[in-house]
Amino acid sequence: MNLTEVDCTPFFNEMGPRDRTRERIVLQLTEHTYFPDGETRTGWLPKVSRAFGALASLSNGRLERGTVCIIGCGPALDGILAVELLRPGHLVLTDLHEDVVATGKNNVRRNCLDLTATRIDGYVSDLCEALLRQQIKADLIYENLPNLATSGDLNVEEGALSASFFAISEVQGKIIPPEYSRHMLGLHYRCLREARECLRPGGEIISCIGARIPQSIIIRMFQDLGYKPTFVVVDLVEQFEAEKVLAEYARVERETPDLEFMFYDLAEGRERLRELEQRGVGLERLADAMADLGIGFNAQAAAQRHSMGRHVAVVGLVIRGERS
Ligand SMILES: C[S@@+](CC[C@H](N)C(=O)[O-])C[C@H]1O[C@@H](n2cnc3c(N)ncnc32)[C@H](O)[C@@H]1O
């Protein structure tokens, strides 16, 4: 197995004082591991860090020593964040490949200081299948799964693509309401449905979903599946692997009547989102309020802008679903 290393210390240094992670944070990656350059600056990880920080206080210490499961852990930087910020007694990492899971588990072990109070398990697992098999009951399940199904020539096992694409077989034959599959929410829907069986009473799920579609549809999906959704972080997330990802969203737009996805210029979007927040727009309708501003563009225009060297982004939602 070929391993490469990436130093994430600057990202961790921005968190302020830390007491459960090493001074230097270095991740090892395999060719199956997702970790685009820039992820810790303009991607999801800064939002996940803020969300875990907020959750630690919102949960009144319930997560401390509890069971936290990460579905689709990739390099498990989120696992390291969980150890630092949530302090679980049991951390469960899952992904689709043996080498991704093994490297993710090793990344947590080598970058955390004292794990005597935290048991770490890793499983190769399609979504929550391992939790069901091992009868693990979680206090928190976290997912940041891909949106785009592919049956074609893209190799989803290639680390960079595994962030955005999944094999169509992962949703084939599963019952997913057309409203959610049409809006590219199929894998999130499946995960939320399975997670219900694996959460302790009072447990919760955290989902990271790009609001390329109306926020109201995402809220409805959580409610349909028996969760009370609230928004922990809403912020611009850069679209990585943009060439392939935007081409696919653009293809779906061309082939699906009345369907358009929403993208923004990264810098402009950030500024306008802050203005909306300052005007008191609540997190539960911030993405839709952004869409109403008329500064967004569809995937076909986003692909063109990207080809001219612009940084394209989506409004990223970190959603907390409390099991009702
Ligand atoms: C966007 S990456 C997220 C990585 C990491 N959790 C993070 O937030 O940085 C999505 C991950 O989900 C994994 N994945 C895709 N389909 C999955 C499935 N059905 N079950 C488990 N993991 C899956 C991919 O292999 C990939 O590592």
The ligand as an SDF file (V2000), in Angstrom:
LIG
                    3D

 27 29  0  0  0  0  0  0  0  0999 V2000
  -16.7530   13.3480    1.4080 C   0  0  0  0  0  0  0  0  0  0  0  0
  -15.8320   11.9430    1.9280 S   0  0  0  0  0  0  0  0  0  0  0  0
  -15.8480   12.2890    3.6750 C   0  0  0  0  0  0  0  0  0  0  0  0
  -14.5790   11.9140    4.3880 C   0  0  0  0  0  0  0  0  0  0  0  0
  -14.5280   12.3710    5.8290 C   0  0  0  0  0  0  0  0  0  0  0  0
  -15.6190   11.8470    6.6190 N   0  0  0  0  0  0  0  0  0  0  0  0
  -14.5560   13.8970    5.8770 C   0  0  0  0  0  0  0  0  0  0  0  0
  -15.6090   14.4740    6.2030 O   0  0  0  0  0  0  0  0  0  0  0  0
  -13.5230   14.4810    5.5550 O   0  0  0  0  0  0  0  0  0  0  0  0
  -17.0280   10.6550    1.7630 C   0  0  0  0  0  0  0  0  0  0  0  0
  -16.5600    9.2960    2.2450 C   0  0  0  0  0  0  0  0  0  0  0  0
  -17.7050    8.4150    2.2440 O   0  0  0  0  0  0  0  0  0  0  0  0
  -17.2810    7.1220    1.8280 C   0  0  0  0  0  0  0  0  0  0  0  0
  -18.4590    6.3670    1.3660 N   0  0  0  0  0  0  0  0  0  0  0  0
  -19.1350    6.4380    0.1840 C   0  0  0  0  0  0  0  0  0  0  0  0
  -20.1710    5.5910    0.1550 N   0  0  0  0  0  0  0  0  0  0  0  0
  -20.1810    4.9640    1.3640 C   0  0  0  0  0  0  0  0  0  0  0  0
  -20.9950    3.9500    1.9460 C   0  0  0  0  0  0  0  0  0  0  0  0
  -22.0380    3.4370    1.2890 N   0  0  0  0  0  0  0  0  0  0  0  0
  -20.7070    3.5250    3.1950 N   0  0  0  0  0  0  0  0  0  0  0  0
  -19.6380    4.0470    3.8810 C   0  0  0  0  0  0  0  0  0  0  0  0
  -18.8320    5.0020    3.3790 N   0  0  0  0  0  0  0  0  0  0  0  0
  -19.0870    5.4420    2.1390 C   0  0  0  0  0  0  0  0  0  0  0  0
  -16.2380    7.4250    0.7540 C   0  0  0  0  0  0  0  0  0  0  0  0
  -15.3980    6.3000    0.5440 O   0  0  0  0  0  0  0  0  0  0  0  0
  -15.5100    8.6510    1.3440 C   0  0  0  0  0  0  0  0  0  0  0  0
  -14.4030    8.2650    2.1310 O   0  0  0  0  0  0  0  0  0  0  0  0
  1  2  1  0
  2  3  1  0
  2 10  1  0
  3  4  1  0
  4  5  1  0
  5  6  1  0
  5  7  1  0
  7  8  2  0
  7  9  1  0
 10 11  1  0
 11 12  1  0
 11 26  1  0
 12 13  1  0
 13 14  1  0
 13 24  1  0
 14 15  1  0
 14 23  1  0
 15 16  2  0
 16 17  1  0
 17 18  1  0
 17 23  2  0
 18 19  1  0
 18 20  2  0
 20 21  1  0
 21 22  2  0
 22 23  1  0
 24 25  1  0
 24 26  1  0
 26 27  1  0
M  CHG  2   2   1   9  -1
M  END
$$$$
